[in-house]
Amino acid sequence: GGTRETCGFCDRSQDHERAGCAILGCSGDSVERHRCFACRNSLPFEPLLHPKHEIARAYGAELRIACLSIDRPWTYVVGPDGESARICRCVDAGSHAGEILQDLVFKL
């Protein structure tokens, strides 16, 4: 899910840029693990690394499951005023990047 979603944002990154959108991915993985992921998937954007999950905690997206260290795969669309315009909690990994782009073009 997460890799597919990330790759969707990578594939549409120029479209998002033309729409005035900055993509910030947030990863709770270690720096080394993320470095491997970024290299393998040719990410055109840098993630915000937070191995202690402080960003997810601040946004209410931290998922505490015994033996797992993952965050909920939520998306926050932040408007030009810096305020959260939309929170996407249930997404289809394959079409999510396009849906966000539609929001930017038609709703914000």
N, C-alpha and C positions, 0 to 999 in steps of 0.2 A: 503494500500500500504506500508506504512513505517514499520508497525509491521511485515508484511509478509516478506519484504526485510531484516529486521533486523534478523528475525528468520532464514532466509536462510543463512546469514553470521554466525549465531550461529551454525547451523547444519554443516557447512563446515569449522568451525574455525580450526580444527586440520589439514585439507588439506591445508589451507592457511598458517598455521604456518610452515608446512613441506616445503612449497614453499618459505619460507623466508619472508612472508608478515605479517606485523603488521596491525591489523584492528583498526582503530580509528573512532568511531561513533561520530557524532556531534549533540547535541540536544539543542534546544532553550527552552525546557521545564524547569520548576522550578526544583530545586534539589529534593524536596519532590515528585513531580509528576514522575520524572525520577526514583527515588528510587523504587517507586511502580511498574513502568514498568519493570525495571531490575529484580526485585524479581519475578514478574508474569511470565516473559519470560526466566529466568535463563541465563542472558547474561554472556558470558565468557570473555567479555572485558568491560573496563570502557569507557564511552563516555566523550568527551570534552564538558562540559556544558558551555553554553554561553547564559544565559537568556536575555541578551541585544543584541544578534545576531551579535556580533562583528566579529566572525569568518566568518559567512555567508556573512556579508558585505564586508569583506576583499577579499573573493573569488568571489564576484559578485553573490552570491546565495540568497541574502536576498529578500524575496517576501513581498512587502508591499500591503496588502489588508485591507481596513477598517474593523475593528473589529476582524481581525485575526492576530495572531502572529506566522506565520509559515515561514519556509525557503524552498527553492526549494530542492527537493530530488536528488541532484547531487552527483556523486562520482568522486573523484580525485584519480587517480592512480599515486603515486609518486615513481619514480625510486630510485635506490640505491644512485644516485648522489644528491638526494634531489630535483630534478626538476620534474615538473608535466609531466608525460609521456602520460597521456590520461585523458580526461574529459568526463564523461558519463552523458549526460543531459536527455536522454529519455531511460528509462530502464523498463524491465518487472520485477516486484518485485519477482516473483517466480523463475526466472532463473538467476538473476543478479549476485549472489554470484558465481555461476559456470562459468559465462562468465568472471568475473574478474580473477578467478583462471586460466582459459585458457589463458588469456592475460599474466599472470605472468609466466606460464610455457612455452608458445610458442613464446611470442613476446618481453619480456623484457630481 
